[in-house]
Amino acid sequence: MTKKERYEKVIAWFQENVPVAETELHYNNPYELLIAVILSAQCTDKRVNMITPRIYQDFPTPEALAATTPEVIFEYIRSVSYPNNKSKHLVGMARMLVNDFNSEVPDTLEELIKLPGVGRKTANVIQSVVFNKAAMAVDTHVFRVSHRIGLVGNSCTTPFSVEKELMKNILKWYSGTLPKRLSSATTAGGATMDGTSIWMTVLPTITSTTTSAYTED
């Protein structure tokens, strides 16, 4: 099976099973999604969705969150992974939004990754889901499974290199034929599910139906 055929199989799976991919995280605006995605790192969406309603209610704006302390936020999020770091990140993120971005969530990668607790993956989630931009989130699962089923080669040794390879190949072979969310979000699966990329769900499913060897074309 060639690499192109592998991509074709992945896209076919998307078209049949996930015509419109949506995030499982609950939110009402970009600010709330940013909170949820920061909290979702190495944590389930189910757990995040259990604790965010209180945060959204008590800190409905960046100004409200910026005015509190990490110690206060810790009590809201103590059941998630790494609550100490995440409480600091959330307050720091809110303060930067207020001080540097007029209390608005920025829409560029360069600005998003300046925010505490926001790396490239989180920034790509926000760009894709909120701003419908060309972005793709690559986490450990996407990285591992993309290699396992032959969507990327051994030369892709970082999440960034996997991101570039996946986007390049899908745009090259399937631009204009993908489901709505995939086409609008870089035709590369940037929408999230379970707090990361929907590819985290799709690729492991496809693994069992593809062979382990492929031919470069």
C-alpha positions in Angstrom: 0.0 0.0 0.0 1.4 3.4 -1.0 1.4 6.3 1.3 -1.1 8.0 -0.9 -3.4 5.0 -0.5 -3.0 5.2 3.2 -4.1 8.9 3.2 -7.0 8.0 1.0 -8.1 5.4 3.5 -7.9 7.9 6.4 -9.9 10.5 4.5 -12.5 8.0 3.5 -12.9 7.1 7.2 -13.4 10.8 8.0 -15.9 11.3 5.3 -18.0 8.3 6.4 -17.7 8.6 10.2 -16.9 12.2 11.1 -18.4 14.5 8.4 -18.2 17.4 10.9 -15.7 17.0 13.7 -16.4 19.0 16.9 -14.6 19.4 20.1 -15.9 17.4 23.2 -15.0 20.3 25.5 -17.8 22.5 26.7 -17.4 26.2 26.1 -19.4 29.3 25.0 -16.7 31.6 23.7 -13.0 31.6 22.8 -11.9 32.6 26.4 -13.7 29.6 27.9 -12.3 27.2 25.3 -8.8 28.5 26.1 -9.4 27.7 29.7 -10.7 24.2 28.9 -7.9 23.3 26.5 -5.2 24.4 29.0 -6.9 22.2 31.6 -7.2 19.3 29.2 -3.5 18.6 28.9 -2.9 15.0 30.0 -6.5 15.0 31.4 -9.8 13.7 30.0 -12.4 16.0 28.5 -14.9 14.3 30.9 -13.0 15.5 33.9 -12.4 19.0 32.4 -16.1 19.4 31.6 -17.0 18.5 35.2 -15.0 21.4 36.7 -15.2 24.2 34.1 -18.9 25.3 34.7 -17.9 26.6 38.1 -14.9 28.4 36.7 -16.9 29.9 33.9 -19.5 31.1 36.4 -17.2 32.6 38.9 -14.6 34.0 36.4 -16.7 34.9 33.4 -14.2 37.3 31.9 -10.4 37.5 31.6 -10.5 40.5 34.0 -12.2 38.3 36.7 -9.7 35.5 36.3 -6.8 37.9 36.2 -7.9 39.5 39.5 -7.7 36.2 41.5 -4.7 34.1 42.5 -3.4 30.7 41.6 -4.1 29.5 45.1 -7.8 30.3 44.6 -8.0 28.6 41.2 -6.2 25.5 42.6 -9.3 24.8 44.7 -11.4 24.7 41.5 -9.1 22.4 39.5 -7.5 20.2 42.1 -9.0 17.1 40.5 -7.3 17.6 37.2 -3.7 16.6 36.4 -1.0 19.1 37.4 -3.3 21.5 39.2 -0.4 23.6 40.6 1.0 24.4 37.2 -2.3 24.8 35.6 -3.7 27.2 38.2 -0.6 29.4 37.6 -1.0 29.1 33.9 -4.7 30.1 34.0 -4.2 33.2 36.0 -1.1 34.2 34.0 -3.0 33.6 30.8 -5.8 35.9 31.9 -3.5 38.6 33.0 -1.7 38.6 29.7 -5.0 38.7 27.8 -6.0 41.8 29.8 -2.6 43.5 29.7 -1.5 42.7 26.2 -4.5 41.7 24.1 -7.3 43.9 25.2 -9.0 40.9 27.0 -9.4 39.2 23.6 -8.1 35.7 22.7 -5.5 36.3 19.9 -6.0 34.4 16.6 -2.4 33.9 15.5 0.0 31.1 16.5 2.7 33.6 17.3 0.5 35.5 19.8 -1.2 32.5 21.3 2.0 30.7 22.3 3.1 33.8 24.3 0.3 33.0 26.7 1.2 30.9 29.8 0.2 27.3 29.4 -0.2 27.5 25.7 2.1 25.5 23.4 1.9 24.9 19.7 -0.7 22.1 20.1 -3.1 24.2 22.2 -2.6 27.2 19.9 -3.5 25.1 16.9 -6.6 23.8 18.6 -7.8 27.4 19.3 -6.9 28.5 15.8 -8.8 25.6 14.2 -11.9 25.4 16.4 -12.4 29.1 17.2 -11.0 30.9 14.3 -11.4 28.2 11.6 -7.8 28.7 10.5 -5.3 26.5 8.9 -4.0 24.7 12.0 -3.5 21.1 13.2 -2.9 19.8 16.7 -0.4 17.0 17.0 -0.1 15.3 20.4 1.7 12.2 21.5 -1.1 10.0 20.2 -1.2 11.6 16.8 2.6 11.5 16.6 2.8 7.8 17.5 0.0 6.5 15.3 0.9 8.6 12.3 4.2 6.8 12.3 2.6 3.4 13.1 0.4 3.3 10.1 2.8 5.0 7.7 1.4 8.4 7.2 4.8 10.0 8.0 8.3 8.6 7.7 11.1 8.1 10.2 12.6 11.5 9.4 9.6 13.1 11.2 11.1 13.0 14.7 9.2 15.9 16.3 5.5 16.8 16.6 6.1 19.9 14.4 7.6 17.8 11.7 4.7 15.4 11.8 2.3 18.3 11.7 4.0 19.7 8.6 4.1 16.3 6.9 0.4 15.5 7.5 -0.7 18.9 6.3 1.5 18.8 3.3 0.3 15.4 2.1 -3.4 15.9 2.8 -3.4 19.3 1.1 -1.4 17.8 -1.8 -3.8 14.8 -2.5 -7.2 15.7 -1.1 -7.7 19.5 -1.0 -11.4 20.3 -1.8 -12.7 16.8 -1.2 -12.8 16.6 2.6 -15.5 17.0 5.2 -16.4 20.5 6.2 -14.3 20.8 9.3 -11.3 19.2 7.7 -11.4 21.3 4.6 -11.8 24.6 6.5 -9.3 23.7 9.2 -6.3 23.2 7.0 -7.8 20.0 5.5 -5.8 18.4 8.2 -8.1 17.4 11.1 -7.4 20.4 13.3 -10.7 20.1 15.1 -10.4 18.5 18.5 -11.9 15.6 20.3 -11.1 14.5 23.8 -9.1 17.6 24.2 -6.6 17.0 21.5 -6.8 16.4 17.7 -9.6 14.3 16.3 -6.8 12.3 14.7 -6.1 10.9 18.1 -9.4 9.1 17.7 -9.4 8.3 14.0 -5.9 7.0 13.5 -5.9 4.3 16.2 -9.2 3.1 14.7 -7.7 2.9 11.2 -4.6 1.1 12.5 -6.3 -2.2 12.7 -7.4 -2.0 9.0 -4.1 -1.1 7.4 -1.0 -3.1 6.8 2.3 -2.4 8.5 4.3 -1.9 5.3 3.9 0.8 2.7 5.7 2.1 -0.4 6.9 5.7 -0.8 5.6 7.3 -4.0 
